[in-house]
Amino acid sequence: VQLQASGGGLVQAGGSLRLSCAISGNIFSPNVMAWYRQAPGKQNEMVAIIRDDGVTIYGDSVKGRFTISRDNAKRTLDLQMNNLKPEDTAVYSCTAHDLKTFNHYWGQGTQVTVSS
């Protein structure tokens, strides 16, 4: 299984970005997919989680601004980020956790930089 994230970049505060993660290989159901982020000098932080039944969970710092979605047919995981703040600057990574095999997969990160 491979995950390939894209869509990062430089944006001004208040702007928007959409991250996408393309998934190849077989992930069984049930499964959970998520976006994490890590800023310099900080721990990895859960941004948003989505189950394969569509249930979502968001980190407190992004609630109301970010939206996670998935397209099981297209095998993609997206993160719509609105009203971005400088503190959202981080490397964002997509992950998938196969709850049948208990395998956990990470994609390479994509840099998001928000200027003030």
Helices and strands as residue ranges (DSSP letters): E 2-6, E 9-12, E 17-24, E 31-38, E 45-51, E 56-58, E 66-71, E 76-81, G 86-88, E 90-98, E 104-106, E 110-115
